[in-house]
Amino acid sequence: MLLRLEKSLFLILLFSIPFQTRVFLWSAGAIEGFNEWQSAFLYGTDILVLILFSLLIMRVGVISLFHAAARSFREIYPRSLTKNDSGYSLRSETVPSGKTFFYSLRGFLSSVAPSRLRRNKLIIPTLILGLLMFFAFLSIFSAPYAGVGVYRVLKLAEFIGLFFYTIYILKKIKFEHAAFAFVLGGIFQAIIGVTQFFTQRSLGLKLLGESPLAAGRSEVAEFVAFGSRFMRAYGTFPSPNVLAAYLALAILFLILWHVDRKSITQKEKIFSWQAIILISFTLLLTFSRAPIAVFSWVFVFLLVNFARRPMRRYIKKLFAVLTPLFAGVLTMTVMFWPEIYSRIFTTFAEGDFALKERVFFNNLSFQIISDNLRGIGIGNYTLFLREQFWGLRDSLYQPVHNIFLLNFAELGILGGGMFLLFCLYTMFLGFKMVKNIPSSENIIIFTAFLFVIVSGFFDHFYMTLQQGMLMFWVITAMLYNKIGLTKT
């Protein structure tokens, strides 16, 4: 009963990733008035995550976890355990002192990780993430605003916990169900985004965290095309770029859901066609250049892998769902060609502000990293900017648009290096998995991970915003679940 509830709530969490519903907790007070980067919030998705953790403990039980740890002790040191009326007891002379905690950790991982994954593929990531948490905690002591640092460390611990939990729970959920939950979320956001674009205002969905939007309003993302200003689609996200990333992932999961089914009815085919047209149409309405460009690149990677000999049996199904995608993109291009032309061909224009802004932030982050090798403190990037580089326009005080530079700046060389090492090791395992076991699920999940990593070079939301962090850690956990269930 509890497991059924747990699985249902996890699927609801996947659907709820875009919702920005939250309660303000406190502010560091470094800046007068409200500021996103100095504030702490309790999100609705945080509550869902905590409920899932609680259900796991209730269902598995603390005692069962200790018994799993005891079994692990006996596997490693068979002579170090004796069984008596009160349970298991350890012989102090055979158990190395100071290592009980690590054996308990191994026992816990053995109880929740898929059998093949726990043998050799989760040990290194666990150690790397443990060091990442350690350096994140140390960075608090060098942070100008320690309260923000503590909040961000707690958030990092929450999402690393969600990472391990997702690996575990996906062992008990059909992957097509998880993919479909993501697809439904994409459809819902696409409907909201299309409506926002054509009405050029928000829809009043404050309960879901929709931002107050209107064309011409300050801080609302717009683009100019031939003398007219257009508000870009937001969904319930705080930025069109985050919506674009989510919709790109939704398209990949829709392809997975469609291609991986053994048999598909005519109604399901029509559903897939309509969904992919709607989602791709809305993706273009975000006019987010970096996510769309990265998605186009990883999409080519996906097609190349499906063209390999073992995957050719899926080609017919793949192109059956891709035909409406190409048709939707072509229709969108014809309908909004002046706007698309203006948006694309101003990317590298001398006066393009967005490009100049990113170059400026990147150069600034390099200077911060070189001057602060131990880091400026997790969550303190924008507050540090205000203290060290005062006098800039208020909207320029935001995190650097690169998740790797941001981690190096905040956590220092060692902490940023741990994050980079984790991503590189995950990518190595993913490439190895796709090369050796080229299944449709493996290829598409690894393509989704590639999209997250590459798009992370052009924005910061995977490390700074709730929805982005959920996407990063859930997608990465999905990849590790697939790595653990295949012999690579």
N, C-alpha and C positions, 0 to 999 in steps of 0.2 A: 504493500500500500504506500509506504513512504517512498520507495524507489519510483513508483509510478508518478507520484506527486513531484518528486525531484526532477524526473525527466521532463515533465510538462513545464515546470518552472524554468528549466534551462532553455527549452525551446521558446518560451515567452521572453526570456532574456535576450536571445538572438534577435527576435522580432523588435524588441524595445531598444536596441542599441542606439537608434537615432534620436530617441526622446531626451530632451534636455530638462525634464522636470526635476527641480531641485529646490532645496531650502538653504538660504544664506545662514551661515554659522557665525563667522567673525571675519574681521579684516585686520591686517597688520597695522593699519593706520599710518603707513609711510606716506601716503598720498591723500590729500583731502578729497573726499567724495568716494564714490564707488570705483574700484579698479579690479578687473577680472584676475589679474596676475598676483594680487596681494590678498585675495580672499579665499576662504574655505567654504565648501558647500557639502551638503548631504544630498546625493542624487537618488532618484527612485531606483535606478539600476544598482546603486550601492546596496540598497535594502534587499533587492533580489539576490545579489551575490551573498550577502550575509545570511539570508534565509537558506540558500543552497548549502553553504558551509555548515549551518546548524543542522540541516536535515541529514547531511553526510555523517556528522558526529552522532546524531541520534540513531541512525540506521546501523552504522558500522559499530559504534560504541567505542569508548576509550579503552575498555577492557580488551576488546577484540584487537585493537591496534597494538596493545602491549603484548598480547598473545602472539600476534604476527611478528613483533620484534623478537620475542623469545624463540620463535621458530627460526628466525634468521640467525640468532646467536648459535643455535644448535647446528645450523648448516655450516657456519664458518668455523666455530670452535666446538666440535661435537663432545669433547671431554670437559668442557667448561660448564655444562649444565647438568644438573641432577634433578629428577622429579621426585617430589615428596607430597605429603597430604595437603600442604598449603600451596602447592603449585611448583614453579621452577625456582631453583636457587643457583647462584653463581659461585663458582670456586674462585676465590680471589687470586690464588696463585697462578691460575691459567688465563685469566682475563687481563689484558694490558690495562693498567690504570689510566683513567682519563678518557677512555674511548667509549664508554657506555652510551653517551649521547649520540655518537655517530652510528653505533649499532642500532639504536632506537630509530634514528632517521632512516637508516637502510630498511629496517623492518616496516616503517610506515610507507616508504616508497614501494616496497615489495607488495604491500597490501592494496595499493590503489593503482599502480601502473600496470599496463598490459604486460603479459608474461614475457614476450620477447623484448619489449622496450626496456624493462627493468634489468635485463641482463647486462647491457653495455651501452645503450644509447641515451639513457637519462642521467647517468652518473656525471659526465663531463658538464652538460648544461646546468645540472644542479649545483655543482661546485662553482661554475662561472657566475650564476645568478646569486649564490650565496656571497661571493666576493663583491658583486655589484651592490647588493644590499649593504654590505659592510662599508664600502667606500661612500655610498650615499649617506649612511648614518654619520660617518666621519666628517662629511662635507658640512653638516649642520654647524659644527664648531667654527667653521670659517665663514659662515653665512652672516651678512649684515642683519638679516631678519630671521632669527632662529625659529620663530613660530611658524613661518611659512615653510621652512625646511622640514620641521617635524611633520606638518600636514602632508607634504609631498612624499616623505619617506613612508608614512602610513599608506598613502595611495599606492606607492610602488609595491609595498608588501601585499596589499589587497590584490593587485593585478598579477603579481607573481603567483600568489595563491590561486587565483582564477586560472592561470596558465596550467598549473598542475591538475586542478580540478577538471578542467575541460578535457585534458588528455584522458583522465579516468572516466568521466561520464560518457564520452563518445564511444567507449568500449561497449556501453549498454544501450546506445541509441543507434538506430539505423541512420547511416550518414545521409541518405536521401531526405530523411525527415529534418535534419539540421539544415541541409541545403534549402529545403522548401521554406523553412521559417525565415531564412535570410531573404529568399525571393519575395515572400509576402511583405516583408518589411520594405524591400525595394519598390514594390508596386505601390504601397501606401505612400511612400515618400515621393514617388513619381507623380501620383495624382495631386498631392499637395503642391509640388514644385511647378507643375504645368499650370495649375490654377493661379498660383502666385504670379507667374510670369505674364499671363494674359490679363490679369486684373491689375498688375503692377502694385500690389500691396499684400500685406499679411492677411491671414484668414481668421485671426482671432483665436488661434489654438494655444492659448497661454498655458492651459493645463498640460500640454505636451511639450512645453518649453519653446514654442515658436517665438522668434524675436519680433518686436514691433517693426514692421517694414513698410516703406512707401518710397516710390520713385522720387528722387530729389532730396530725400532726407539725409542728413549728415551721417557718416559712417556706414551707410548702406552701399553694398557693392554694386556698381553700375558699369556700363560701358557706353561709349559714345559712337554712334554710327551715322555719318552723314548729317550731322547737326542735331540729332535726337539722342536723348538719354534713355537707357533701358535698365530696369532693375533685373538682376540675374536671379535665377531660381535658388531658393534656400532650403526648402523643406522645413523640418524642425531642427535643423542644424544651425550653429552660429555663423557659418560661412558657406558660400557656394562651393568652395574647394573641398570641404569635408563632405558635402552632399555628393559631389562628383566622385570622390573616392568610394563612398558607400555604394553608389549606383554601379560603378565599374565592377566592384566585387559581387553585387547582386546579379549582374549579367553572367559572370563566370559561374556562379552557383546555379543559375537557371540553365546554363549549358550542361553543367554536371548532372542536374536533376533530369534533364531531358535525355541526354545521351546514355546515362548509366542504367536506365530502366530496361528490363528485359522485354517488356511489351508495353506499348503506349496506345491508348485509345484515341479516337478521332477528337473527342472533347479535350483531352489532354494536349493534343497537338495544337488545337486552336488556342487553348490557354497559353501555351508556350509562345506561339506567334504573337498574340496580342500583348503579352507581358514584355517580350523582348523589344517590340516596337515602342511601347510606352516608356520603358526604362531608358532605352538608348536615346529616344527623342528628348527626354528630360535631362539626360546626361549632357547633351549638346546645349540645352537651355541654361545650364550653369555657366557656360562660356569660360570654363576653367581650363586654361591652356595646358598647364603642367600635368594635371591628372589625365586629361584626354590624350595628350601626347604619350605619356607613360603607358596608358592602357593600350594604345595602338601598337606600341613596341612589344609589350608582353603578349598581346594577341597574336602577333606574328610568331613569337616563340611557341605559343600553344598550337598554332596551325602546323608548324614545322614538326613538332613532336607527334601530332596526329597523322602526319604523312609517313611516319616510319612504318615499316612492314607489319609489326605486331598490332598496330592501331588502325590499319586500313579498313578493318571490318566496321569501324565506327564512322567512317567518312560520310556514309549516306545519312545517318542520323544527325551528324554534326552539321552538314550543309542544309539539312531540312530546317534546322532551327536558326542557322546563320542567314539564310535567304531573307527572312523578314527583317533581320538586323541591318543588312546592307540596304534593303529597300527603305527602311526607316531613316537611315543616315542620309541616303540620297534625297528623300523627300524633304528632310530637314534642311539640307544644303540648298536645295532649290528655293524653298520658302523664305529662308533667312540669309540668302547669299550676301547681300550688302553688309549685314551685321557680322557674318562669319568672315568675310573678306577683310573688313575693318579690324576685327579682333586678331586674326592670324597675322596679317601683314604689318601690324604695328608692334609685334612682339619684339623685334630687334631694331625698331625705329629709334633714332637718337633721342627722341623725347618721351619714350615709353617709361612712365613713372614706376610701374610694377617691377620692371626689370632692373631699373636703377636702384630701387629700394632693396631688392634681394642682394644685389652686388654690394651695396652699402652695408647691410647687416652682416654679410659673410666676412667682409674685410674687418668690420668691427669685432666680430667674434674671434678672428685670428689674433687680433691685438690683445683681447681679453685673455685668451688661452695662453699666449706667450708670456703675459705678465702675471698670471695666476695659475701656476702649474698644479697646485693642490686643489684648484677649483674655487669658485665664488659661492658655493652652497646651492644645493638642490632647490629649485623653485625660486631662486633669487636673481635670475638673469635680468629681468626688466627693472627690478628695484636697484640693482647694481648699476645699470645704465643711467638711471636718473641721478645717482650720486656722482658718477664719474664723468658723464657726458651731459651736463645740464645745458639747457637752452634750446634743445631740439623741439620740434613740433610734437605735441602730446601723442598723436597717433603713431609716431615712429618708435615709441618705447614699447616694443613687443619682442617676443623671443625670435632668435635667428631662425630663418626658414630652412633649417637642416637639422634633423634629429641627432645626427652624429656630432656636429659642431656644438649643438646645445648641450649634449651630455659631456663632452670634453670641457666645455666652459664651466658647467655647474659642478661636475663631479671630479674634475681634475684629470690628469693624464691617465692615472690608474683606473679610476672609475669609468671614464669614457672608453678606455681601452677594453675593459671587461664587457661593456655593452657592444662594442664593435666586434670583439672576439665571439660573443654569443651569436650575433647575426651571421658572421662569416662561417662559424661552425655549423649553424643551422642550414645555411645555403649549401655548404659542402655535402651534408647528409642528404639534402633535398635533391641535388644534382645526381648524387650516387643512386638514390632511390629511383628517380625517373629513368636513368640510364639502364639500370638492371631490371626494374619492374615497371615497364611503361603501360600502366593501366590508366583508364580515363580519369578516375578519382585522383590518382597520384599526380598526373600531369596538371590537372586543373587546380588542385590545392597548391601545388608548388608554384604555378603561375600566379595565383592569388598572393602568395607570400612574396614573390618577386615584385609584384605590383606595389605592395606595401613598402618594401625596402627601397625600391628605386624612387617612388614618389616621396619617400621620406627625405630624399636629398633636396626637395624643393619646397617643403613645408614643415611645420613643427607640431601639428595637431596630434600626431601619434604619441607624443610625449607630454602634451600640455592640456588637452581637452578630453573630457570624459569619453565622448563618443569615439575619438581617435584612439585612445588607449585601449578601449574595449576591442576595436577592430584589430589593433596590432597584436595583442596578447591572445585573442581568440583564434585568429588566423594562424599564428605561430603554433599554438597548441594543436590545432587541427593537423598541421603538417607533421608535428611530432607523433601524433596518434597514428598517422599513416606510415611514418618511418618505423615505428615500433611494431606495426603489424605486418611488415614485409621483411623478407630476408635480403638485406642489402650488402 
